[in-house]
Amino acid sequence: QIAFSRGGRGFIAFNGQFGVDLSQNLQTAMPAGTYCDIATGTKVGNSCTGRTITVAAGGFANIFLSSSVNEGFVAFHDGTRL
């Protein structure tokens, strides 16, 4: 399990551990708001065809990645803010 931030520009987290879920409140460094997860969907207007991630004040987001799903990562960037 590993996560990377690009300052306020983007965030990605990976869960490559077999049989272990990733469930953490992580510092994303992103501005507060709701973002479209590009691992599961695309931003269409002001909505998302997949999962959304909510970033709270201070840049923290609850990130959950099940070890049993095909998408072993979550990714969002400043262009995916809803």
N, C-alpha and C positions, 0 to 999 in steps of 0.2 A: 504494500500500500504506500502510495506516494502522491504528493500534490505539489503543483507549481502555480505561482502567481506571476503575472507580468505587470506588477504595479496596479494601477486602476484600469488596465486594458484588457486583461483576460485571466481565466483561471481554468485549471484542469486537474482532476484527481483520478487516479487509477486504483483499481482493486484487482490485483493479480493473485491473491491468495486463495487457494482451493479450500472450500469449506468454511471460510471466515468472512463474514460481512464487514464492510466498512461503515461505521456509524459514528460520526464525530461532528462536533461543532468546530468548523475550521475557519481560520482567518483567510479571507479571499483577497483582501485589499481593494475589492470592488466597491463602488458607491452603493448605498442602500437602494433596493428596488427589486423587481421581479425580472428574471432572465429566462430565456428559452435555452434549454439544454440541447446543444446541437448533436449530441450523441443519440438522442431519441426523436428529434423532430427539427422543424425549421420555423423561423419566425415568419408569420404571414400577417402583415399589417400590425395590429396591436395584440395579436394572439400567437399561440405556439401550437404546433401540431403534435408535440410530444410533452415531455415532463418539463415543469418549470422549477426554478430554484429561487428562493427568496433570500436576499441578502439584507441583514438587519443593519441598523446604525452601528458604525464601528467596523463594518466589513465582514462580519461573521455570518456563516450560513451552515445550517444543519445538512450535512451530506450523508446520504445513505446509498450504498452500493451493495446489493445482494451478490453473494458469490455464485448464485445459481442462474443469473441472467446473462444473455449474450453480450449486452453492453457493459463491459467491465470498466467503464469510465464515465465521467460527467465533464462537460466542457461548456463554457459560456464566455462571452466577451462583450465589450462595450456596444457592439452593433446588434446584440441580441436582447438588449433591455426592452421590456414591454412598457 
